[in-house]
Amino acid sequence: ITNRKIFYRSPIYRTPLINDDVIDMDQIHKLILKEYKCAQLTPSSIQTGAIMITGETATKRNAEEVIHTLSNEVGDFLVATAGADLEGILAAKGSGAFAYSEEHPSAVIANIDIGGGTANIAVVQNQSLLGTCTLHIGGRLLEFEGEIVRKVSPPIQKWCMQKGIDISIGTAKSSGEIQQLLEDMLDALMLALKGEIIEMHPLLLGQLPSWAKKVDTLTFSGGVANFLHDTNQKCIGDLGFSIAQVIRESNLHKAFHIVRSAETVAATVIGTCIQTTEVSGATIHVTERELPIKNCPITVVDLQKKIDDVEQHIKQAVQFANTLYQFAEEEIAIAWFLENVPRLS
């Protein structure tokens, strides 16, 4: 792929659900076909693409069924269910953070992708991933009807219990408790970026920050980045606008160099499209019965031209790949790209 051009972009839709645990597959199917029609496309006219379920939607009971069914009905697509770490990496690629790191190889850049349920942080330098971290910071963690709370997500309920604070249905949007939540979200973000957040922090999801270098540059993507960069954006009934406002008024601008992203709300989608490739050629040998192999993630193992600790490198790569790609303890096949191999034997 030498170049790409976006010629149609759909609106952003809230994921249609039958109930809190089940995705409405029929409605998603109708939405996709409707958007194809607007783009003057048919499923057969799409040569390659990707369907990925991320964030809160990936935890729904029928998530895997939905993406595999859609991949057969709406085009020849690769499919994946992305955990927070992989989602953060894809967003960093789609936002332009990786491209920026190529132009500024000494910069250590954290792309912070803030969506509905999480803030996925991916840290890169000179187009290499240094590490990831995920926090419970997102617009849909609290939802409002007018000026009062309509829905409180489980992560915020847990935060309230640990802090001894009451945020429940009917709490005023302007309450001090919600302001305290927003300030704690900002504090957690700052601690994570500095690598100082502790394992017991109620807003930490999964592993501690896994990068060793000091972050000096930030990019933002996801729905909240729209509010961050454009104060004229319409405020919807959740925390998204308030999170952006707290970040905008914070001292993050003094602590880090902030670069405007090339993509915000569509960053993960763009990053997923960049990752979609098809390979062929005389250098590839595999028996016919093994093909086709689809939806197989690839992970890089850098052996650093050393023969002594190959086994340790492989073990670390397996652990890292499982962190990125394994979801809900489902067994998956992973392809390995070995680079800087000392010798073949």
C-alpha positions as CSV (number, residue, x, y, z in Angstrom):
1,I,0.0,0.0,0.0
2,T,1.8,3.2,-1.2
3,N,-1.0,5.7,-0.6
4,R,-4.5,6.0,0.7
5,K,-7.3,8.6,0.4
6,I,-10.5,8.9,2.4
7,F,-13.4,9.5,0.0
8,Y,-16.3,8.9,2.4
9,R,-16.7,9.1,6.1
10,S,-19.9,8.1,8.0
11,P,-21.3,9.8,11.0
12,I,-20.5,8.3,14.4
13,Y,-23.2,6.0,15.8
14,R,-23.8,4.7,19.3
15,T,-23.6,0.9,19.3
16,P,-27.1,-0.4,19.1
17,L,-27.8,-2.9,21.9
18,I,-30.7,-5.2,22.7
19,N,-29.8,-5.0,26.4
20,D,-26.8,-4.2,28.5
21,D,-25.0,-7.5,27.5
22,V,-26.1,-8.1,23.9
23,I,-25.3,-6.2,20.6
24,D,-28.2,-5.7,18.2
25,M,-26.6,-7.4,15.1
26,D,-29.5,-6.7,12.8
27,Q,-29.4,-2.9,13.5
28,I,-25.6,-2.8,12.9
29,H,-26.1,-4.7,9.6
30,K,-28.7,-2.2,8.5
31,L,-26.5,0.8,9.5
32,I,-23.6,-0.6,7.5
33,L,-25.7,-1.2,4.4
34,K,-27.2,2.2,4.7
35,E,-23.7,3.8,4.8
36,Y,-22.6,1.8,1.8
37,K,-25.5,3.2,-0.1
38,C,-24.6,6.7,1.0
39,A,-21.0,6.0,-0.2
40,Q,-22.3,4.5,-3.5
41,L,-20.7,1.2,-2.7
42,T,-21.8,-2.4,-2.5
43,P,-20.2,-5.2,-0.3
44,S,-18.8,-6.8,-3.5
45,S,-17.0,-3.6,-4.5
46,I,-14.8,-3.6,-1.3
47,Q,-11.5,-5.5,-1.9
48,T,-10.1,-5.3,1.6
49,G,-11.1,-4.0,4.9
50,A,-11.3,-4.7,8.6
51,I,-14.0,-5.0,11.3
52,M,-12.9,-4.5,14.8
53,I,-14.9,-4.4,18.0
54,T,-13.3,-2.4,20.8
55,G,-13.9,-0.8,24.2
56,E,-17.0,-1.6,26.1
57,T,-18.7,-3.2,23.1
58,A,-16.0,-5.9,23.0
59,T,-17.2,-7.2,26.4
60,K,-20.7,-7.9,25.2
61,R,-21.8,-11.5,25.1
62,N,-22.2,-11.9,21.3
63,A,-19.3,-9.7,20.2
64,E,-17.4,-12.5,18.4
65,E,-20.5,-13.7,16.7
66,V,-21.3,-10.2,15.5
67,I,-18.0,-9.5,13.8
68,H,-17.7,-12.9,12.1
69,T,-21.3,-12.7,10.8
70,L,-20.7,-9.2,9.5
71,S,-17.4,-10.1,7.8
72,N,-19.3,-12.7,5.7
73,E,-22.2,-10.5,4.9
74,V,-20.8,-7.0,4.2
75,G,-17.5,-7.7,2.4
76,D,-14.3,-9.7,2.5
77,F,-13.1,-8.3,5.8
78,L,-10.5,-9.2,8.4
79,V,-12.0,-9.2,11.9
80,A,-10.7,-8.8,15.4
81,T,-11.8,-8.0,18.9
82,A,-9.3,-5.6,20.4
83,G,-8.4,-5.3,24.0
84,A,-7.3,-1.9,25.4
85,D,-3.6,-2.3,24.6
86,L,-4.1,-3.2,21.0
87,E,-6.7,-0.5,20.6
88,G,-4.3,2.1,22.0
89,I,-1.6,1.1,19.5
90,L,-4.0,1.3,16.6
91,A,-5.2,4.7,17.7
92,A,-1.6,5.9,17.9
93,K,-1.0,4.8,14.3
94,G,-4.3,6.4,13.1
95,S,-3.8,9.6,15.0
96,G,-0.5,10.3,13.3
97,A,1.6,9.8,16.4
98,F,3.8,7.1,14.7
99,A,4.2,9.3,11.7
100,Y,5.2,12.3,13.9
101,S,7.7,10.1,15.7
102,E,9.4,9.4,12.4
103,E,9.8,13.1,11.7
104,H,10.9,13.8,15.3
105,P,12.9,10.6,16.2
106,S,14.2,11.9,19.6
107,A,10.7,12.7,20.9
108,V,9.0,10.2,23.3
109,I,5.3,10.6,22.3
110,A,2.3,9.4,24.3
111,N,-0.9,9.2,22.2
112,I,-3.9,9.3,24.6
113,D,-7.0,7.8,23.0
114,I,-10.0,8.8,25.2
115,G,-13.3,7.2,24.2
116,G,-16.5,6.2,25.9
117,G,-15.0,3.9,28.6
118,T,-11.2,4.1,28.6
119,A,-8.2,6.2,28.0
120,N,-5.7,4.0,26.1
121,I,-2.1,5.3,26.2
122,A,0.5,4.1,23.7
123,V,4.0,5.5,23.9
124,V,6.2,5.5,20.8
125,Q,9.6,6.8,19.8
126,N,11.0,6.8,16.2
127,Q,8.1,4.5,15.1
128,S,8.8,1.9,17.8
129,L,6.3,1.1,20.5
130,L,7.7,1.6,24.0
131,G,4.7,0.6,26.0
132,T,1.0,0.9,26.8
133,C,-1.3,1.7,29.8
134,T,-5.1,2.0,30.1
135,L,-7.1,4.0,32.5
136,H,-10.8,4.2,33.4
137,I,-11.3,7.7,31.8
138,G,-14.1,8.1,29.3
139,G,-17.2,10.0,28.4
140,R,-19.7,7.2,28.9
141,L,-18.6,6.3,32.4
142,L,-21.3,8.8,33.6
143,E,-24.3,9.6,31.6
144,F,-26.7,12.5,32.2
145,E,-30.3,13.3,31.5
146,G,-30.5,17.1,31.5
147,E,-28.5,18.2,34.6
148,I,-28.7,15.0,36.6
149,V,-26.9,11.6,36.5
150,R,-28.9,9.0,34.6
151,K,-26.3,6.1,34.6
152,V,-23.2,5.2,36.6
153,S,-20.8,2.7,35.1
154,P,-19.3,-0.1,37.3
155,P,-15.7,1.4,37.3
156,I,-17.1,4.7,38.7
157,Q,-19.2,2.7,41.3
158,K,-15.9,1.0,42.3
159,W,-14.1,4.4,42.5
160,C,-16.9,5.8,44.7
161,M,-16.6,2.9,47.1
162,Q,-12.9,3.3,47.4
163,K,-13.1,7.0,47.9
164,G,-16.1,7.0,50.2
165,I,-18.0,9.3,47.7
166,D,-21.6,9.0,46.6
167,I,-22.3,9.5,42.9
168,S,-25.6,7.9,42.0
169,I,-28.7,8.3,39.8
170,G,-30.1,11.7,40.5
171,T,-26.8,13.4,41.5
172,A,-26.5,16.9,40.1
173,K,-24.1,17.3,37.1
174,S,-22.6,20.3,38.9
175,S,-21.9,18.5,42.2
176,G,-18.6,18.6,44.0
177,E,-18.4,14.8,43.8
178,I,-18.4,14.8,40.0
179,Q,-15.8,17.6,40.0
180,Q,-13.7,15.5,42.4
181,L,-14.0,12.5,40.0
182,L,-12.8,14.7,37.1
183,E,-9.8,16.0,39.1
184,D,-8.9,12.4,40.0
185,M,-9.1,11.3,36.4
186,L,-6.7,14.1,35.5
187,D,-4.4,13.2,38.4
188,A,-4.4,9.5,37.3
189,L,-3.5,10.5,33.7
190,M,-0.6,12.7,35.0
191,L,0.7,9.9,37.2
192,A,0.4,7.3,34.4
193,L,2.3,9.6,32.0
194,K,5.1,10.0,34.6
195,G,5.1,6.3,35.3
196,E,4.2,6.9,38.9
197,I,0.7,5.4,39.1
198,I,0.3,2.5,41.6
199,E,-1.2,-0.9,41.0
200,M,-4.1,-0.2,43.5
201,H,-5.3,3.0,41.8
202,P,-9.0,2.6,41.2
203,L,-8.8,4.2,37.7
204,L,-6.0,1.9,36.5
205,L,-7.2,-0.9,34.2
206,G,-4.8,-3.8,33.8
207,Q,-1.0,-3.3,33.8
208,L,1.1,-0.5,35.1
209,P,2.8,1.8,32.5
210,S,5.4,-0.4,30.6
211,W,7.7,2.2,29.1
212,A,11.1,3.1,30.5
213,K,11.7,6.5,28.8
214,K,10.4,9.9,30.0
215,V,7.4,11.1,27.9
216,D,7.9,14.6,26.6
217,T,5.2,14.9,23.9
218,L,1.4,14.3,23.9
219,T,-1.2,13.7,21.1
220,F,-4.9,13.1,21.8
221,S,-7.4,11.0,19.9
222,G,-10.8,9.6,20.4
223,G,-14.1,11.3,20.9
224,V,-12.9,13.5,23.8
225,A,-10.1,14.9,21.6
226,N,-12.8,16.5,19.4
227,F,-13.9,18.6,22.4
228,L,-10.3,19.2,23.3
229,H,-9.4,20.7,20.0
230,D,-12.8,22.3,19.1
231,T,-14.6,24.2,21.9
232,N,-17.6,24.8,19.5
233,Q,-18.4,21.1,19.5
234,K,-21.8,20.3,20.8
235,C,-21.8,18.9,24.4
236,I,-23.7,15.6,24.6
237,G,-25.1,13.8,27.7
238,D,-22.0,12.4,29.2
239,L,-18.6,13.3,30.8
240,G,-16.7,13.8,27.5
241,F,-16.9,17.6,27.3
242,S,-16.1,18.0,31.0
243,I,-13.0,15.7,30.7
244,A,-11.8,17.7,27.7
245,Q,-12.3,21.0,29.7
246,V,-10.4,19.7,32.7
247,I,-7.5,18.6,30.5
248,R,-7.5,21.9,28.6
249,E,-7.4,23.9,31.8
250,S,-4.7,21.7,33.4
251,N,-0.9,22.1,33.6
252,L,-0.4,19.3,31.1
253,H,0.4,22.0,28.6
254,K,3.3,23.2,30.8
255,A,4.6,19.6,31.5
256,F,4.4,18.3,27.9
257,H,4.6,19.5,24.3
258,I,1.2,18.9,22.9
259,V,0.8,18.2,19.2
260,R,-2.6,18.3,17.4
261,S,-3.5,14.8,16.0
262,A,-4.2,14.3,12.3
263,E,-7.2,12.2,13.3
264,T,-9.3,12.2,16.5
265,V,-12.5,10.2,16.7
266,A,-11.6,8.0,13.7
267,A,-8.0,7.3,14.8
268,T,-8.6,3.6,15.7
269,V,-10.5,3.0,12.5
270,I,-7.7,4.6,10.4
271,G,-5.1,2.7,12.4
272,T,-6.9,-0.6,11.7
273,C,-7.0,0.1,8.0
274,I,-3.3,0.8,7.9
275,Q,-2.7,-2.6,9.5
276,T,-4.7,-4.5,6.9
277,T,-2.4,-6.1,4.4
278,E,-2.2,-9.1,2.0
279,V,1.1,-10.7,1.1
280,S,2.1,-13.0,-1.8
281,G,5.1,-14.0,-3.7
282,A,7.7,-16.6,-4.5
283,T,9.3,-16.3,-1.0
284,I,6.2,-17.6,0.8
285,H,5.9,-21.4,1.0
286,V,2.9,-23.1,2.6
287,T,0.9,-26.1,1.7
288,E,-2.4,-25.5,0.0
289,R,-4.5,-27.2,2.7
290,E,-3.3,-24.6,5.3
291,L,-4.8,-21.7,3.4
292,P,-6.5,-19.3,3.7
293,I,-5.3,-18.0,7.1
294,K,-7.3,-14.9,8.1
295,N,-7.5,-12.7,11.1
296,C,-4.0,-13.7,12.3
297,P,-2.2,-10.9,14.2
298,I,1.6,-10.6,13.7
299,T,4.1,-9.7,16.4
300,V,7.7,-8.8,16.0
301,V,10.5,-10.6,17.9
302,D,13.8,-8.7,17.7
303,L,16.5,-11.3,18.5
304,Q,19.2,-8.5,18.4
305,K,21.6,-10.9,16.6
306,K,22.3,-12.7,19.8
307,I,22.1,-16.5,20.0
308,D,22.3,-17.0,23.8
309,D,19.0,-15.6,24.9
310,V,16.7,-16.5,22.0
311,E,14.4,-18.5,24.4
312,Q,14.0,-15.5,26.7
313,H,13.2,-13.2,23.8
314,I,10.5,-15.7,22.6
315,K,9.0,-16.0,26.1
316,Q,8.8,-12.2,26.5
317,A,7.2,-11.9,23.0
318,V,4.6,-14.6,23.8
319,Q,3.6,-12.8,27.0
320,F,3.4,-9.4,25.2
321,A,1.4,-10.8,22.3
322,N,-1.1,-12.5,24.7
323,T,-1.5,-9.1,26.5
324,L,-2.3,-7.4,23.2
325,Y,-4.4,-10.0,21.4
326,Q,-5.9,-12.5,23.8
327,F,-9.4,-11.5,24.7
328,A,-11.7,-13.3,27.2
329,E,-9.1,-16.1,27.5
330,E,-9.9,-17.3,24.0
331,E,-7.1,-19.2,22.3
332,I,-5.7,-17.4,19.2
333,A,-3.1,-18.1,16.5
334,I,-0.3,-15.6,16.3
335,A,2.3,-15.2,13.5
336,W,5.8,-14.3,14.4
337,F,8.1,-12.0,12.5
338,L,11.7,-12.6,13.6
339,E,14.2,-9.8,12.9
340,N,17.9,-9.5,13.5
341,V,18.2,-13.3,13.5
342,P,21.8,-14.3,14.4
343,R,21.8,-17.4,12.2
344,L,19.4,-20.0,10.8
345,S,20.0,-23.6,11.9
